[in-house]
Amino acid sequence: MTQDLNPISWGAQDRYQAHFIVKSHRNIPEEDFLARPQLQTKGHFGSKKVTGVKWIGGSLADALNADTTLNNMMTKLSYHDAQIVVEPTKAGIRIYGKWMDGSNFSMTKELFAVYDRIALNIKK
């Protein structure tokens, strides 16, 4: 029997993702809570820096765009950390970022503060 030189990886992966769930008791359509950032950047590859953020989505995106403190906080994050998604679930509103491998996964104080600021806008 020959061994496959390009095996398909199955099973547990060394990949992590932080999720924050914000409970919302409002009766607002789910599409109003969808938001994704469109990042303005400078530089290439590993030196890419976030210079501005424009949120795209429902009415939550409008509130996030109006929050200049949040936008300033996000320009201090790395490009990878600034790719945040906000979407409704059955239990509430979920805030999460990109998948990361075990050696790169971290939740810095700055990233936590950004998630917390987004949650504050959801609660308003």
FENSUL-V135297 format. One line per field, one symbol per residue. psi: psi as a letter, one per 40 degrees, with the letter a starting at -180 (. if undefined). A space follows every 50 residues. Layout:
psi: ???
This chain:
psi: hihhegihhiahighihhhhhhhheigiidedehhiihhhihaibdehih eihhhhaadddddddegdddddddeeiidddegihhiiadeahhhiaiii iddehigiddddddddddddddd.
